[in-house]
Amino acid sequence: MTSKEHSGGHGGQLEELNGFENPGFAEHKPRITDSSPAAERTAERQIAAWFILSMIGTVWFIVAYFLFPVGETAQVRLHTMSVGLGAAVALFGIGIGIILWARTLITDAEVVEDRHDIAGSEEDQAIALEILEQAKDESGIARRSLIRNTLIAAVAIAPLPAILVFRDLGPLPGDKLFNTLWDTNVRLCKDIGGIPTREQLHPLKASEVTIGSAFHVIPENLVQDDPHGEGAFHALDEKAKAAVLLMRIDPSELNTDPEREDWGVDGIVAYSKICTHVGCPVALYEHQTHHLLCPCHQSTFDVTNHCKVIFGPAKRPLPQLPISVDSEGYLVAQSDFTEPVGPTFWEINTRETGA
Ligand code: FES
């Protein structure tokens, strides 16, 4: 490869190319850092300051991770905001430092590079080495030890937050997805959002669920007398597992599995709302086709066929909650789900549920 440095102004080599005149490069204007050693030193310090700011961001990420542990809802926000701020400052500092370095200190002469073969002959390798040497000289990375060392330190510690983020992927769910709050004779209540108090509970009667309707439902034992208290955060965990969609379909349209004949009430059926792909809430019910759609990756479940997957990446049907009616006409669960709710995982078949 050959390269020619900018030869300066429109008066350079003007060539005819397919009838067009090559205008050449615009005139090169030297920057203040090219001529003033003081400005050069100032720029160097400014660049190093950005890298140091990046390091502060990384350190803050780690400190904030432990300082604001995930606890109740308000703490989750504080935790996310604090570690997010740390990560943003860490990446922003490196980015701005590098841009500033390129704009103020690295040689800005324009060059022409002729096209060349990709094959890496010995000669090419020697040239590549030469270019690297040239880049080393032009960027001044060898002699600008302050910039070099702060950049190396900033880049070296920037991946540390990833260790903490990966740590959050664990631990394995254990048996947490095998059991939910649903149990024998637990009433199905309308989900009004958040965690209800006892007075806010609205147990559903079978007569309220008309054909074509759909309800978001929670178990009646998901109550929290102080919705902002200690236990509210864990109640949200329980709600996430126990969320259910209740729908009523004309019984003649349901293809009922003989083993589940008594799992519904006159066309009223209940299924876990947690997508079996990666756990988004399946919240879109198309009552003409009786399809449930997960908005995250478009998995589609057919309610008339026990929520079998008919489209999308989910690999198993939504778990069905067996329901019946009590003596007062309220809808109640017959038991917990008979299989784990939520995303499929390796140990899913390793034990029976507690139901
Ligand atoms: S989480 Fe539902 S399709 Fe991916």
Boltz pocket constraint, residues with backbone or C-beta under 6 A from the ligand:
constraints:
  - pocket:
      binder: B
      contacts: [[A, 275], [A, 276], [A, 277], [A, 278], [A, 279], [A, 280], [A, 294], [A, 295], [A, 296], [A, 297], [A, 298], [A, 299], [A, 312], [A, 313], [A, 314]]
      max_distance: 6.0
